[in-house]
Amino acid sequence: MTEDEIMEIVKAFGAAAKRAVEAGADGIQLHGAHGYLINEFLSPFFNSRTDSWGGLRTVSHMEEVLENKYADFISMSRPFIREPFLVNKIKEGKMDKVSCVSCNRCLAAVPNDLPIYCYNKGFPK
């Protein structure tokens, strides 16, 4: 995907959000999980880009997004499966990058009768 194609999609998301607000919505949530397009940019498992669209999962990047008011808040879920004390570690300055790679194996465990757990190194034999 070229950077021009990415910008076209970003503008389309913005236009859709504008239509929702014009229709009376008081909030917009962009679903960035479960292997959809936004998730593919956030996941180092899928995103191996070396341009400005790569490497979007650091605490410093999240802080930049919030400080520049690109978003009102950052939402995470799967990283807590791998690192349940993630927020405390970030707050204490003990980490700048989550180790979850958003491979979605934790969620794939459910239909395979496995407990929710980080299986980024593979499922049990």
Contacts in CASP RR format, 6 or more apart in sequence:
PFRMAT RR
TARGET T0000
AUTHOR 0000-0000-0000
METHOD contacts of the structure
MODEL  1
MTEDEIMEIVKAFGAAAKRAVEAGADGIQLHGAHGYLINEFLSPFFNSRT
DSWGGLRTVSHMEEVLENKYADFISMSRPFIREPFLVNKIKEGKMDKVSC
VSCNRCLAAVPNDLPIYCYNKGFPK
3 51 0 8 1.000
3 52 0 8 1.000
3 53 0 8 1.000
6 53 0 8 1.000
9 37 0 8 1.000
13 30 0 8 1.000
17 28 0 8 1.000
20 27 0 8 1.000
20 28 0 8 1.000
21 27 0 8 1.000
21 28 0 8 1.000
30 38 0 8 1.000
31 38 0 8 1.000
32 38 0 8 1.000
32 39 0 8 1.000
32 42 0 8 1.000
33 39 0 8 1.000
33 77 0 8 1.000
33 78 0 8 1.000
33 102 0 8 1.000
34 104 0 8 1.000
34 107 0 8 1.000
35 43 0 8 1.000
35 46 0 8 1.000
35 102 0 8 1.000
35 104 0 8 1.000
39 46 0 8 1.000
39 102 0 8 1.000
40 46 0 8 1.000
40 47 0 8 1.000
41 47 0 8 1.000
41 53 0 8 1.000
41 54 0 8 1.000
41 56 0 8 1.000
42 56 0 8 1.000
42 57 0 8 1.000
42 102 0 8 1.000
43 57 0 8 1.000
43 101 0 8 1.000
43 102 0 8 1.000
43 103 0 8 1.000
44 55 0 8 1.000
44 57 0 8 1.000
44 101 0 8 1.000
44 102 0 8 1.000
45 101 0 8 1.000
45 102 0 8 1.000
45 103 0 8 1.000
45 120 0 8 1.000
46 102 0 8 1.000
47 53 0 8 1.000
47 54 0 8 1.000
47 55 0 8 1.000
47 56 0 8 1.000
49 55 0 8 1.000
55 61 0 8 1.000
57 97 0 8 1.000
57 98 0 8 1.000
58 96 0 8 1.000
58 97 0 8 1.000
59 90 0 8 1.000
59 95 0 8 1.000
59 96 0 8 1.000
59 97 0 8 1.000
60 96 0 8 1.000
62 74 0 8 1.000
64 70 0 8 1.000
65 71 0 8 1.000
65 74 0 8 1.000
66 72 0 8 1.000
66 73 0 8 1.000
66 74 0 8 1.000
76 86 0 8 1.000
76 98 0 8 1.000
78 100 0 8 1.000
78 102 0 8 1.000
78 104 0 8 1.000
78 106 0 8 1.000
78 107 0 8 1.000
79 86 0 8 1.000
79 98 0 8 1.000
79 99 0 8 1.000
79 100 0 8 1.000
80 86 0 8 1.000
81 100 0 8 1.000
81 106 0 8 1.000
81 116 0 8 1.000
81 117 0 8 1.000
81 118 0 8 1.000
82 98 0 8 1.000
82 99 0 8 1.000
82 100 0 8 1.000
82 106 0 8 1.000
82 118 0 8 1.000
82 120 0 8 1.000
83 89 0 8 1.000
83 98 0 8 1.000
83 99 0 8 1.000
83 100 0 8 1.000
86 95 0 8 1.000
86 98 0 8 1.000
89 95 0 8 1.000
100 118 0 8 1.000
100 120 0 8 1.000
101 120 0 8 1.000
103 120 0 8 1.000
105 118 0 8 1.000
105 119 0 8 1.000
105 120 0 8 1.000
105 122 0 8 1.000
105 123 0 8 1.000
106 116 0 8 1.000
106 117 0 8 1.000
106 118 0 8 1.000
106 119 0 8 1.000
107 116 0 8 1.000
108 119 0 8 1.000
109 115 0 8 1.000
109 116 0 8 1.000
109 117 0 8 1.000
109 119 0 8 1.000
109 123 0 8 1.000
110 116 0 8 1.000
112 123 0 8 1.000
114 123 0 8 1.000
114 124 0 8 1.000
END
